[in-house]
Amino acid sequence: MIHTRLHSNKQSAAQAVAREIADLIKIRSKSGKPTVLGLATGSTPLPLYAELIRLHREEGLSFRSVLTFNLDEYEGLGADHPQSYRFFMEANLFRHLDIPAANIRIPDGLAKDAARHCADYEAALRDAGGLDLQILGIGRNGHIGFNEPPSAIDSRTRRITLDALTRRDNAVFFGDSTQIPQGALTMGVATILEARRVELLAFGEGKAEIVARALNETPSAVCPATWLQHHPACTFHLDAAAARDL
Ligand code: GLP
């Protein structure tokens, strides 16, 4: 069952989710436990990352006990490529926090043996104790991470071919659309569903239709975000525009 939470704007949604993350980190670190966060890229989580940075700078929230696993990475892009998700995460979050570099995991777009790398990624996640909380955005075709339609409920971290709509939507970041990679490495649907909590953010009217589908359609691989209906603790954080069709 998915809970929906309507926020007056994306900043207040970001504040609410950042506060939940801060509370989780504080509770777990008090008892000496790490906090394992699943992180997303795209424009949607940017206000959340800005708020986490503010909490670190102004309220002394420490990320020393936090382990992070990013959802996905473009195939063929390394850390020094400005459109790689590794580059994005460093620029928009990690370099502004006190998180140790060894605590950060992002699929490696340059991995020579992608299948092996993806299996290792799953193993590292299991060794860390699984995800305490997963942040998600949503693609207009219903993808979560880069689980493009069709993505099965039991899919695991793997290489995937990007959908035409996704490549078009993400072309803005690349300038020249021919530069967009054909593939990506992504955590699977099953990987995401195993997170103990899932917080999905969606803002703006461009997401209204897919948000309504994710909440109302019968779960199926055709719209991978519908699989979240099976999660016991998933919240969609929306602004009024994204909630328009509900
Ligand atoms: C990207 C990412 C997703 C993200 C989605 C939406 O391609 N792989 O994790 O949620 O597309 O992006 P945005 O937040 O910019 O709308």
Residues whose N, C-alpha, C, O or C-beta is under 5 A from the ligand:
A	BS01	GLP	A40 T41 G42 S43 T44 G137 I138 G139 G145 F146
